[in-house]
Amino acid sequence: MSDDLRIDRVETVLLDIPLRRPHRFARASMDAQPVLYVFVRTAGGLTGVGEGVVPGGPWWGGESVETMQLVVERFIAPILLGRRVDDIHAIVRDVTDVVAANLYAKAAVEVALHDAWARGLGVPVHTLLGGLARTSIPVTWALGTEPAPVVIEEALGKLDAGLHRSFKLKMGAQEPADDVARICAVAEKLAGVAGVRVDINARWDRLTALTHLPKLAQAGVEMIEQPVHGSEIDALAEINAALPVPVMADEALRTPSDAIRIADRRAADIFAVKTTKCGGLRASMEIAAIGAAAGIPSHGATSIESPVGTAASLQFACAAPGVTWGSELFGPLLMAEEMLVEPLRYADGELHLPDGPGLGIELDPDKLRAFRRD
Ligand code: MN
């Protein structure tokens, strides 16, 4: 039996999955989401899959699907071959000895190991994480950087359809004063009917943040994500202390050590935890646990994962008791193609955990072929 769990093949596939509409960040825009699927196959015939994905390119954290493919094939796969899929702590340690940083690439592999191991046991991935704290999670919808009337119309449509109860807007693409005016118009229109949150994606400096963010809070914005550079923990703490609404740490929070430092300085009131940027399910569980111990709720955040990565993030978000601030696991809703045999279930503003072993999903082989990059 033990031989059945030994890894005898690691495969990577690059795909470009078309989007329903372009998704815009401050300095990047995408019409299709590039993703890397990592397949870990065992001698006993088990296959686990994990997804390497970043929001549209290397602007966020330096990695791209292309760098991930190279790191996985050249440096990580040789460590995996011959090892058991349930040897996760030792594998992660050995990978870290050979590859620094590259947490997105490591996450794809770590999730694939969990998927294969859970499938071998016939249990869902969340069982390997300690079981369920919840079976579904609210999903915020991300609105783009378009003018206020366009964004308001999209938000009201989603609200009417009962798809989402809160919205997150990306900032940082325009001059701060124009951007703030645009967001205030949206927040005032949606006041009382939906939550409005903003993500500045580390675009502003301390003074810009201290000057403009109070206006957003006054207009009814309920949460402000990562206004300053990820390394500027002191500035983040100062901004958090100055605002009457919670600040969420995203770019500043990638490792459990970051979580301890942010909690210690009270630099954020909410942790944005992504199974991708944090290097996998185990590190995400640790970060959410640190947050919970410090009285800081976690949010199930996204790197715009396809259904594979979204299923992994959902397994984490449903398992971790500290993920009490909802999620933004909307990636599959942004995509024009359903990559699974059975789609993930979004209903009543929430994403519902699928049944079944492993990640609880099955990839559609036709879709895998159709969107594979040649
Ligand atoms: Mn963010």
Boltz pocket constraint, residues with backbone or C-beta under 6 A from the ligand:
constraints:
  - pocket:
      binder: B
      contacts: [[A, 199], [A, 201], [A, 225], [A, 226], [A, 250], [A, 251], [A, 272]]
      max_distance: 6.0
